[in-house]
Amino acid sequence: MSVKFKYRRIPDETIRRLPVYLRGLLFSSQMGYKKISSRGLAEFVGVNPCQIRKDLSYFGDFGKRGVGYDIEKLAREIRKILKLDVVRSAVLVGAGNLGSAVLAYPGFKIYNFNIVAAFDSDPKKIGKKIKDIPIEDVCNITKLKRRKIDLGIIAVPRANAQKTADELVKAGVKAILNFSPCYITAPKRIKVVTIDIAMDLARLPYYMPTS
Ligand code: NAI
C-alpha cells in the first residue's frame, strides 16, 4: 500500500478531517480493534462513511471491500500524509492561564509535538518551570533561530499577538497556532491557525430552539 497523491490540490476540509480520523483510529485501537469499516469509523468520528472514503481516496486505496481498514496501517499512513511521523518542536509565548494549561497538557505527544520552551515578559514568571519546561525571557526569543523550532504557539493578550507572531517568524518557526482572539498576518510560507473557543460558542445559540 503506497501513499499516492492522485490530485495535486487536496481540499483543506479533507486535511482538517484527517486528524479526526486518526484520533478515531487511535481510540478504536486502544479498545482492541484491529480492523474497522468506514461505517465503523464514521460512528467513532461523526463523519459520514462516504465522506471518509472520499477523503481517503485522495491518497490511495487503503481498505478492502467487505474487510475494512487495517487500523494500525491506516493510522500510520495518515500520520505520513499529515507529516506527523517526525517529531516537531514547538515553543509557547505567553505562559499565563491558557499557556500554562497548554504546557501541562500531555495530549500533544501522541501527535509527535514536543513543546521545548516557553517565553513570557513577566519577570515573576521568567526562570520558573511548568512541567519541566523552563519559562524564558521573551527578550531572548530572537536567539531561538539557533534551536531550529518548527512551531510557535501564541497565548499572549490580543494587543501583543501580532508583535509576537512577527518575532516567531524572525525566530524561524514554520507554522503558528494562535490562541489570541484576533487575526494575525504572517508571510505566505507560514501557516497560521487561530483557535477561538468564544467564536465557536458564539455560533451555538443560532442553532438553539427559541423558548
Ligand atoms: P493571561 O493574562 O493569564 O496570560 C497572558 C500571558 O502573556 C501573561 O503571562 C503575560 O505576562 C504574557 N505576555 C503578555 N505580553 C507578552 C509578550 N509580548 N511576550 C510574552 N509574554 C507576554 O491570559 P490568558 O487567559 O492565558 O489568555 C491568553 C490569550 O489567550 C489571550 O489573548 C486570551 O484572549 C486568549 N484566550 C483564548 C482562548 C481561546 O479559546 N482561543 C481561551 C482563553 C483565552
Residues whose N, C-alpha, C, O or C-beta is under 5 A from the ligand:
A	BS01	NAI	V93 G94 A95 G96 N97 L98 G99 F119 D120 S121 D122 V138 A155 V156 P157 R158 N160 F179 S180 P181 I195 D196 I197 A198
